[in-house]
Amino acid sequence: MLPAPPRSRCLNWPQTLLNRLASLGLMLALLLPLGLAGCGLQAQPPRSVLLQALALQIQLTQAQVAQALDLEAAGLPEVSRVRVEEQQPVRIGAAAGLRLVGRFDWRLAGDPIRVDSPFELYLQQGERGQSWRLARPLGSSTGAQQDWITDPLPLPGAGRRAGRG
């Protein structure tokens, strides 16, 4: 049996062109959403920021409950395993912020039981991008715009400075 004669490249150019156009279209379809995401959405905060924000939110809630019941607030909560399921940009006053929804594991100081809970967090990044604030909605004093209270999260490395207790 004789080998098949070599195919001429000139006769196969339409198929080659179609294959290359299909590959180019596939690449554009995969890369376009990534490019568009950078235009309107902020990146998710670092895991350490989420852990700090959730711990602060628990502490603030604990303090309110303890004050209402005239009790001592428990120690610092332990937060772990944060899973962000939804993230969207929001306005927090006049500045940009993020609304994050998901689940996390936590337990109170001295409590052996770990709880898996849903969360909704509002975060605002500092002007220089080096700090974060936990934002909490307060309702509206005017009925037109949401009022917020914000609490700073510790700066990265702030807990490792000498002299802190």
CNS distance restraints for C-alpha pairs under 8 A (distance, minus, plus):
assign (resid   7 and name CA) (resid  11 and name CA) 7.66 0.50 0.50
assign (resid   7 and name CA) (resid  12 and name CA) 7.99 0.50 0.50
assign (resid   8 and name CA) (resid  12 and name CA) 6.94 0.50 0.50
assign (resid   9 and name CA) (resid  13 and name CA) 6.41 0.50 0.50
assign (resid  12 and name CA) (resid  16 and name CA) 6.48 0.50 0.50
assign (resid  13 and name CA) (resid  17 and name CA) 6.05 0.50 0.50
assign (resid  14 and name CA) (resid  18 and name CA) 6.21 0.50 0.50
assign (resid  15 and name CA) (resid  19 and name CA) 6.17 0.50 0.50
assign (resid  16 and name CA) (resid  20 and name CA) 6.25 0.50 0.50
assign (resid  17 and name CA) (resid  21 and name CA) 6.16 0.50 0.50
assign (resid  18 and name CA) (resid  22 and name CA) 6.09 0.50 0.50
assign (resid  19 and name CA) (resid  23 and name CA) 6.24 0.50 0.50
assign (resid  20 and name CA) (resid  24 and name CA) 6.14 0.50 0.50
assign (resid  21 and name CA) (resid  25 and name CA) 6.06 0.50 0.50
assign (resid  22 and name CA) (resid  26 and name CA) 6.17 0.50 0.50
assign (resid  23 and name CA) (resid  27 and name CA) 6.27 0.50 0.50
assign (resid  24 and name CA) (resid  28 and name CA) 6.24 0.50 0.50
assign (resid  25 and name CA) (resid  29 and name CA) 6.10 0.50 0.50
assign (resid  26 and name CA) (resid  30 and name CA) 6.28 0.50 0.50
assign (resid  27 and name CA) (resid  31 and name CA) 6.10 0.50 0.50
assign (resid  28 and name CA) (resid  32 and name CA) 5.64 0.50 0.50
assign (resid  29 and name CA) (resid  33 and name CA) 7.39 0.50 0.50
assign (resid  30 and name CA) (resid  34 and name CA) 7.61 0.50 0.50
assign (resid  31 and name CA) (resid  35 and name CA) 6.48 0.50 0.50
assign (resid  32 and name CA) (resid  36 and name CA) 6.23 0.50 0.50
assign (resid  33 and name CA) (resid  37 and name CA) 5.98 0.50 0.50
assign (resid  34 and name CA) (resid  38 and name CA) 6.64 0.50 0.50
assign (resid  35 and name CA) (resid  39 and name CA) 7.01 0.50 0.50
assign (resid  36 and name CA) (resid  40 and name CA) 7.10 0.50 0.50
assign (resid  37 and name CA) (resid  41 and name CA) 5.64 0.50 0.50
assign (resid  38 and name CA) (resid  42 and name CA) 7.19 0.50 0.50
assign (resid  41 and name CA) (resid  88 and name CA) 7.16 0.50 0.50
assign (resid  41 and name CA) (resid  89 and name CA) 6.39 0.50 0.50
assign (resid  42 and name CA) (resid  89 and name CA) 7.04 0.50 0.50
assign (resid  42 and name CA) (resid  98 and name CA) 7.71 0.50 0.50
assign (resid  44 and name CA) (resid  87 and name CA) 7.67 0.50 0.50
assign (resid  45 and name CA) (resid  49 and name CA) 6.24 0.50 0.50
assign (resid  45 and name CA) (resid  50 and name CA) 6.82 0.50 0.50
assign (resid  46 and name CA) (resid  50 and name CA) 6.67 0.50 0.50
assign (resid  47 and name CA) (resid  51 and name CA) 6.24 0.50 0.50
assign (resid  47 and name CA) (resid  82 and name CA) 7.76 0.50 0.50
assign (resid  48 and name CA) (resid  52 and name CA) 6.16 0.50 0.50
assign (resid  49 and name CA) (resid  53 and name CA) 6.00 0.50 0.50
assign (resid  49 and name CA) (resid 132 and name CA) 7.29 0.50 0.50
assign (resid  49 and name CA) (resid 153 and name CA) 7.55 0.50 0.50
assign (resid  50 and name CA) (resid  54 and name CA) 6.09 0.50 0.50
assign (resid  50 and name CA) (resid  82 and name CA) 7.51 0.50 0.50
assign (resid  51 and name CA) (resid  55 and name CA) 6.13 0.50 0.50
assign (resid  51 and name CA) (resid  79 and name CA) 6.04 0.50 0.50
assign (resid  51 and name CA) (resid  80 and name CA) 6.92 0.50 0.50
assign (resid  51 and name CA) (resid  82 and name CA) 7.37 0.50 0.50
assign (resid  52 and name CA) (resid  56 and name CA) 6.06 0.50 0.50
assign (resid  52 and name CA) (resid 153 and name CA) 6.64 0.50 0.50
assign (resid  52 and name CA) (resid 154 and name CA) 7.71 0.50 0.50
assign (resid  53 and name CA) (resid  57 and name CA) 6.09 0.50 0.50
assign (resid  53 and name CA) (resid 121 and name CA) 7.76 0.50 0.50
assign (resid  53 and name CA) (resid 133 and name CA) 7.87 0.50 0.50
assign (resid  53 and name CA) (resid 134 and name CA) 5.95 0.50 0.50
assign (resid  53 and name CA) (resid 153 and name CA) 6.70 0.50 0.50
assign (resid  54 and name CA) (resid  58 and name CA) 6.25 0.50 0.50
assign (resid  54 and name CA) (resid  79 and name CA) 7.11 0.50 0.50
assign (resid  54 and name CA) (resid 121 and name CA) 7.65 0.50 0.50
assign (resid  55 and name CA) (resid  59 and name CA) 6.18 0.50 0.50
assign (resid  55 and name CA) (resid  76 and name CA) 7.52 0.50 0.50
assign (resid  55 and name CA) (resid  77 and name CA) 6.02 0.50 0.50
assign (resid  55 and name CA) (resid  78 and name CA) 7.06 0.50 0.50
assign (resid  55 and name CA) (resid  79 and name CA) 6.21 0.50 0.50
assign (resid  56 and name CA) (resid  60 and name CA) 6.08 0.50 0.50
assign (resid  56 and name CA) (resid 134 and name CA) 7.97 0.50 0.50
assign (resid  56 and name CA) (resid 153 and name CA) 7.88 0.50 0.50
assign (resid  57 and name CA) (resid  61 and name CA) 6.23 0.50 0.50
assign (resid  57 and name CA) (resid 134 and name CA) 7.83 0.50 0.50
assign (resid  58 and name CA) (resid  62 and name CA) 6.02 0.50 0.50
assign (resid  58 and name CA) (resid  77 and name CA) 7.10 0.50 0.50
assign (resid  59 and name CA) (resid  63 and name CA) 6.08 0.50 0.50
assign (resid  59 and name CA) (resid  76 and name CA) 6.91 0.50 0.50
assign (resid  59 and name CA) (resid  77 and name CA) 7.19 0.50 0.50
assign (resid  60 and name CA) (resid  64 and name CA) 6.31 0.50 0.50
assign (resid  61 and name CA) (resid  65 and name CA) 6.26 0.50 0.50
assign (resid  62 and name CA) (resid  66 and name CA) 5.96 0.50 0.50
assign (resid  62 and name CA) (resid  73 and name CA) 6.04 0.50 0.50
assign (resid  62 and name CA) (resid  74 and name CA) 7.40 0.50 0.50
assign (resid  63 and name CA) (resid  67 and name CA) 5.97 0.50 0.50
assign (resid  63 and name CA) (resid  73 and name CA) 5.60 0.50 0.50
assign (resid  64 and name CA) (resid  68 and name CA) 6.14 0.50 0.50
assign (resid  65 and name CA) (resid  69 and name CA) 6.17 0.50 0.50
assign (resid  66 and name CA) (resid  70 and name CA) 5.67 0.50 0.50
assign (resid  66 and name CA) (resid  71 and name CA) 4.65 0.50 0.50
assign (resid  66 and name CA) (resid  72 and name CA) 5.80 0.50 0.50
assign (resid  66 and name CA) (resid  73 and name CA) 5.36 0.50 0.50
assign (resid  67 and name CA) (resid  71 and name CA) 6.20 0.50 0.50
assign (resid  67 and name CA) (resid  72 and name CA) 7.69 0.50 0.50
assign (resid  74 and name CA) (resid 108 and name CA) 7.26 0.50 0.50
assign (resid  74 and name CA) (resid 109 and name CA) 6.62 0.50 0.50
assign (resid  75 and name CA) (resid 108 and name CA) 7.13 0.50 0.50
assign (resid  75 and name CA) (resid 109 and name CA) 5.17 0.50 0.50
assign (resid  76 and name CA) (resid 108 and name CA) 6.82 0.50 0.50
assign (resid  76 and name CA) (resid 109 and name CA) 5.68 0.50 0.50
assign (resid  77 and name CA) (resid 106 and name CA) 6.89 0.50 0.50
assign (resid  77 and name CA) (resid 107 and name CA) 5.76 0.50 0.50
assign (resid  77 and name CA) (resid 108 and name CA) 4.45 0.50 0.50
assign (resid  77 and name CA) (resid 109 and name CA) 5.29 0.50 0.50
assign (resid  78 and name CA) (resid 106 and name CA) 5.45 0.50 0.50
assign (resid  78 and name CA) (resid 107 and name CA) 5.38 0.50 0.50
assign (resid  78 and name CA) (resid 108 and name CA) 6.29 0.50 0.50
assign (resid  78 and name CA) (resid 109 and name CA) 6.81 0.50 0.50
assign (resid  79 and name CA) (resid 104 and name CA) 7.30 0.50 0.50
assign (resid  79 and name CA) (resid 105 and name CA) 5.95 0.50 0.50
assign (resid  79 and name CA) (resid 106 and name CA) 4.37 0.50 0.50
assign (resid  79 and name CA) (resid 107 and name CA) 6.79 0.50 0.50
assign (resid  80 and name CA) (resid 104 and name CA) 6.38 0.50 0.50
assign (resid  80 and name CA) (resid 105 and name CA) 5.18 0.50 0.50
assign (resid  80 and name CA) (resid 106 and name CA) 6.00 0.50 0.50
assign (resid  81 and name CA) (resid 104 and name CA) 5.41 0.50 0.50
assign (resid  81 and name CA) (resid 105 and name CA) 5.56 0.50 0.50
assign (resid  82 and name CA) (resid 102 and name CA) 7.45 0.50 0.50
assign (resid  82 and name CA) (resid 103 and name CA) 6.01 0.50 0.50
assign (resid  82 and name CA) (resid 104 and name CA) 4.35 0.50 0.50
assign (resid  82 and name CA) (resid 105 and name CA) 6.84 0.50 0.50
assign (resid  83 and name CA) (resid 102 and name CA) 5.47 0.50 0.50
assign (resid  83 and name CA) (resid 103 and name CA) 5.24 0.50 0.50
assign (resid  83 and name CA) (resid 104 and name CA) 6.09 0.50 0.50
assign (resid  84 and name CA) (resid 100 and name CA) 6.65 0.50 0.50
assign (resid  84 and name CA) (resid 101 and name CA) 5.89 0.50 0.50
assign (resid  84 and name CA) (resid 102 and name CA) 4.36 0.50 0.50
assign (resid  84 and name CA) (resid 103 and name CA) 6.65 0.50 0.50
assign (resid  85 and name CA) (resid 100 and name CA) 7.65 0.50 0.50
assign (resid  85 and name CA) (resid 101 and name CA) 5.76 0.50 0.50
assign (resid  85 and name CA) (resid 102 and name CA) 4.68 0.50 0.50
assign (resid  85 and name CA) (resid 103 and name CA) 7.67 0.50 0.50
assign (resid  86 and name CA) (resid 100 and name CA) 5.76 0.50 0.50
assign (resid  86 and name CA) (resid 101 and name CA) 5.05 0.50 0.50
assign (resid  86 and name CA) (resid 102 and name CA) 6.55 0.50 0.50
assign (resid  87 and name CA) (resid  98 and name CA) 6.80 0.50 0.50
assign (resid  87 and name CA) (resid  99 and name CA) 5.68 0.50 0.50
assign (resid  87 and name CA) (resid 100 and name CA) 4.61 0.50 0.50
assign (resid  87 and name CA) (resid 101 and name CA) 6.46 0.50 0.50
assign (resid  88 and name CA) (resid  98 and name CA) 5.72 0.50 0.50
assign (resid  88 and name CA) (resid  99 and name CA) 5.33 0.50 0.50
assign (resid  88 and name CA) (resid 100 and name CA) 6.75 0.50 0.50
assign (resid  89 and name CA) (resid  96 and name CA) 7.03 0.50 0.50
assign (resid  89 and name CA) (resid  97 and name CA) 5.77 0.50 0.50
assign (resid  89 and name CA) (resid  98 and name CA) 4.57 0.50 0.50
assign (resid  89 and name CA) (resid  99 and name CA) 6.20 0.50 0.50
assign (resid  90 and name CA) (resid  96 and name CA) 6.07 0.50 0.50
assign (resid  90 and name CA) (resid  97 and name CA) 5.07 0.50 0.50
assign (resid  90 and name CA) (resid  98 and name CA) 5.43 0.50 0.50
assign (resid  90 and name CA) (resid  99 and name CA) 6.36 0.50 0.50
assign (resid  91 and name CA) (resid  95 and name CA) 5.82 0.50 0.50
assign (resid  91 and name CA) (resid  96 and name CA) 4.85 0.50 0.50
assign (resid  91 and name CA) (resid  97 and name CA) 5.63 0.50 0.50
assign (resid  91 and name CA) (resid  98 and name CA) 7.95 0.50 0.50
assign (resid  92 and name CA) (resid  96 and name CA) 5.90 0.50 0.50
assign (resid  92 and name CA) (resid  97 and name CA) 5.70 0.50 0.50
assign (resid  92 and name CA) (resid 124 and name CA) 7.38 0.50 0.50
assign (resid  92 and name CA) (resid 135 and name CA) 7.56 0.50 0.50
assign (resid  92 and name CA) (resid 146 and name CA) 8.00 0.50 0.50
assign (resid  92 and name CA) (resid 148 and name CA) 6.81 0.50 0.50
assign (resid  93 and name CA) (resid 146 and name CA) 7.32 0.50 0.50
assign (resid  93 and name CA) (resid 147 and name CA) 6.87 0.50 0.50
assign (resid  93 and name CA) (resid 148 and name CA) 6.80 0.50 0.50
assign (resid  95 and name CA) (resid 124 and name CA) 7.76 0.50 0.50
assign (resid  96 and name CA) (resid 124 and name CA) 6.66 0.50 0.50
assign (resid  96 and name CA) (resid 125 and name CA) 7.95 0.50 0.50
assign (resid  97 and name CA) (resid 122 and name CA) 6.87 0.50 0.50
assign (resid  97 and name CA) (resid 123 and name CA) 5.58 0.50 0.50
assign (resid  97 and name CA) (resid 124 and name CA) 4.43 0.50 0.50
assign (resid  97 and name CA) (resid 125 and name CA) 6.85 0.50 0.50
assign (resid  98 and name CA) (resid 121 and name CA) 7.93 0.50 0.50
assign (resid  98 and name CA) (resid 122 and name CA) 5.55 0.50 0.50
assign (resid  98 and name CA) (resid 123 and name CA) 5.20 0.50 0.50
assign (resid  98 and name CA) (resid 124 and name CA) 6.40 0.50 0.50
assign (resid  99 and name CA) (resid 120 and name CA) 7.03 0.50 0.50
assign (resid  99 and name CA) (resid 121 and name CA) 5.71 0.50 0.50
assign (resid  99 and name CA) (resid 122 and name CA) 4.61 0.50 0.50
assign (resid  99 and name CA) (resid 123 and name CA) 6.63 0.50 0.50
assign (resid 100 and name CA) (resid 119 and name CA) 7.89 0.50 0.50
assign (resid 100 and name CA) (resid 120 and name CA) 5.65 0.50 0.50
assign (resid 100 and name CA) (resid 121 and name CA) 5.10 0.50 0.50
assign (resid 100 and name CA) (resid 122 and name CA) 6.35 0.50 0.50
assign (resid 100 and name CA) (resid 123 and name CA) 7.93 0.50 0.50
assign (resid 101 and name CA) (resid 118 and name CA) 7.51 0.50 0.50
assign (resid 101 and name CA) (resid 119 and name CA) 5.63 0.50 0.50
assign (resid 101 and name CA) (resid 120 and name CA) 4.51 0.50 0.50
assign (resid 101 and name CA) (resid 121 and name CA) 6.47 0.50 0.50
assign (resid 102 and name CA) (resid 118 and name CA) 5.65 0.50 0.50
assign (resid 102 and name CA) (resid 119 and name CA) 5.42 0.50 0.50
assign (resid 102 and name CA) (resid 120 and name CA) 6.75 0.50 0.50
assign (resid 103 and name CA) (resid 116 and name CA) 6.84 0.50 0.50
assign (resid 103 and name CA) (resid 117 and name CA) 5.46 0.50 0.50
assign (resid 103 and name CA) (resid 118 and name CA) 4.19 0.50 0.50
assign (resid 103 and name CA) (resid 119 and name CA) 5.63 0.50 0.50
assign (resid 104 and name CA) (resid 116 and name CA) 5.64 0.50 0.50
assign (resid 104 and name CA) (resid 117 and name CA) 5.54 0.50 0.50
assign (resid 104 and name CA) (resid 118 and name CA) 6.42 0.50 0.50
assign (resid 104 and name CA) (resid 119 and name CA) 7.18 0.50 0.50
assign (resid 105 and name CA) (resid 114 and name CA) 6.40 0.50 0.50
assign (resid 105 and name CA) (resid 115 and name CA) 5.40 0.50 0.50
assign (resid 105 and name CA) (resid 116 and name CA) 4.43 0.50 0.50
assign (resid 105 and name CA) (resid 117 and name CA) 6.29 0.50 0.50
assign (resid 106 and name CA) (resid 114 and name CA) 5.45 0.50 0.50
assign (resid 106 and name CA) (resid 115 and name CA) 5.33 0.50 0.50
assign (resid 106 and name CA) (resid 116 and name CA) 6.65 0.50 0.50
assign (resid 106 and name CA) (resid 117 and name CA) 7.75 0.50 0.50
assign (resid 107 and name CA) (resid 111 and name CA) 6.29 0.50 0.50
assign (resid 107 and name CA) (resid 112 and name CA) 7.28 0.50 0.50
assign (resid 107 and name CA) (resid 113 and name CA) 6.24 0.50 0.50
assign (resid 107 and name CA) (resid 114 and name CA) 4.79 0.50 0.50
assign (resid 107 and name CA) (resid 115 and name CA) 6.08 0.50 0.50
assign (resid 121 and name CA) (resid 134 and name CA) 7.51 0.50 0.50
assign (resid 121 and name CA) (resid 135 and name CA) 7.64 0.50 0.50
assign (resid 122 and name CA) (resid 134 and name CA) 6.11 0.50 0.50
assign (resid 122 and name CA) (resid 135 and name CA) 5.12 0.50 0.50
assign (resid 122 and name CA) (resid 136 and name CA) 6.60 0.50 0.50
assign (resid 123 and name CA) (resid 132 and name CA) 6.77 0.50 0.50
assign (resid 123 and name CA) (resid 133 and name CA) 5.70 0.50 0.50
assign (resid 123 and name CA) (resid 134 and name CA) 4.90 0.50 0.50
assign (resid 123 and name CA) (resid 135 and name CA) 5.54 0.50 0.50
assign (resid 124 and name CA) (resid 132 and name CA) 5.69 0.50 0.50
assign (resid 124 and name CA) (resid 133 and name CA) 5.17 0.50 0.50
assign (resid 124 and name CA) (resid 134 and name CA) 6.58 0.50 0.50
assign (resid 124 and name CA) (resid 135 and name CA) 6.74 0.50 0.50
assign (resid 125 and name CA) (resid 129 and name CA) 5.88 0.50 0.50
assign (resid 125 and name CA) (resid 130 and name CA) 7.56 0.50 0.50
assign (resid 125 and name CA) (resid 131 and name CA) 5.95 0.50 0.50
assign (resid 125 and name CA) (resid 132 and name CA) 4.43 0.50 0.50
assign (resid 125 and name CA) (resid 133 and name CA) 6.33 0.50 0.50
assign (resid 126 and name CA) (resid 130 and name CA) 6.20 0.50 0.50
assign (resid 126 and name CA) (resid 131 and name CA) 4.93 0.50 0.50
assign (resid 126 and name CA) (resid 132 and name CA) 5.52 0.50 0.50
assign (resid 126 and name CA) (resid 133 and name CA) 7.33 0.50 0.50
assign (resid 130 and name CA) (resid 155 and name CA) 7.50 0.50 0.50
assign (resid 131 and name CA) (resid 152 and name CA) 7.77 0.50 0.50
assign (resid 131 and name CA) (resid 153 and name CA) 7.17 0.50 0.50
assign (resid 131 and name CA) (resid 154 and name CA) 7.73 0.50 0.50
assign (resid 131 and name CA) (resid 155 and name CA) 5.86 0.50 0.50
assign (resid 131 and name CA) (resid 156 and name CA) 7.82 0.50 0.50
assign (resid 132 and name CA) (resid 152 and name CA) 6.24 0.50 0.50
assign (resid 132 and name CA) (resid 153 and name CA) 5.70 0.50 0.50
assign (resid 132 and name CA) (resid 155 and name CA) 7.86 0.50 0.50
assign (resid 133 and name CA) (resid 150 and name CA) 5.94 0.50 0.50
assign (resid 133 and name CA) (resid 151 and name CA) 5.31 0.50 0.50
assign (resid 133 and name CA) (resid 152 and name CA) 4.29 0.50 0.50
assign (resid 133 and name CA) (resid 153 and name CA) 5.40 0.50 0.50
assign (resid 134 and name CA) (resid 150 and name CA) 5.42 0.50 0.50
assign (resid 134 and name CA) (resid 151 and name CA) 5.19 0.50 0.50
assign (resid 134 and name CA) (resid 152 and name CA) 6.31 0.50 0.50
assign (resid 134 and name CA) (resid 153 and name CA) 6.80 0.50 0.50
assign (resid 135 and name CA) (resid 148 and name CA) 6.34 0.50 0.50
assign (resid 135 and name CA) (resid 149 and name CA) 5.71 0.50 0.50
assign (resid 135 and name CA) (resid 150 and name CA) 4.26 0.50 0.50
assign (resid 135 and name CA) (resid 151 and name CA) 6.52 0.50 0.50
assign (resid 136 and name CA) (resid 148 and name CA) 5.53 0.50 0.50
assign (resid 136 and name CA) (resid 149 and name CA) 5.32 0.50 0.50
assign (resid 136 and name CA) (resid 150 and name CA) 6.22 0.50 0.50
assign (resid 137 and name CA) (resid 146 and name CA) 6.79 0.50 0.50
assign (resid 137 and name CA) (resid 147 and name CA) 6.01 0.50 0.50
assign (resid 137 and name CA) (resid 148 and name CA) 4.58 0.50 0.50
assign (resid 137 and name CA) (resid 149 and name CA) 6.56 0.50 0.50
assign (resid 138 and name CA) (resid 146 and name CA) 7.10 0.50 0.50
assign (resid 138 and name CA) (resid 147 and name CA) 5.30 0.50 0.50
assign (resid 138 and name CA) (resid 148 and name CA) 5.35 0.50 0.50
assign (resid 138 and name CA) (resid 149 and name CA) 6.82 0.50 0.50
assign (resid 139 and name CA) (resid 146 and name CA) 5.54 0.50 0.50
assign (resid 139 and name CA) (resid 147 and name CA) 5.61 0.50 0.50
assign (resid 139 and name CA) (resid 148 and name CA) 7.62 0.50 0.50
assign (resid 140 and name CA) (resid 144 and name CA) 6.76 0.50 0.50
assign (resid 140 and name CA) (resid 145 and name CA) 5.80 0.50 0.50
assign (resid 140 and name CA) (resid 146 and name CA) 4.74 0.50 0.50
assign (resid 140 and name CA) (resid 147 and name CA) 5.19 0.50 0.50
assign (resid 141 and name CA) (resid 145 and name CA) 7.83 0.50 0.50
assign (resid 141 and name CA) (resid 146 and name CA) 7.82 0.50 0.50
assign (resid 141 and name CA) (resid 147 and name CA) 6.91 0.50 0.50
assign (resid 154 and name CA) (resid 158 and name CA) 6.14 0.50 0.50
assign (resid 154 and name CA) (resid 159 and name CA) 7.64 0.50 0.50
assign (resid 157 and name CA) (resid 161 and name CA) 7.07 0.50 0.50
assign (resid 159 and name CA) (resid 164 and name CA) 6.99 0.50 0.50
assign (resid 160 and name CA) (resid 164 and name CA) 7.67 0.50 0.50
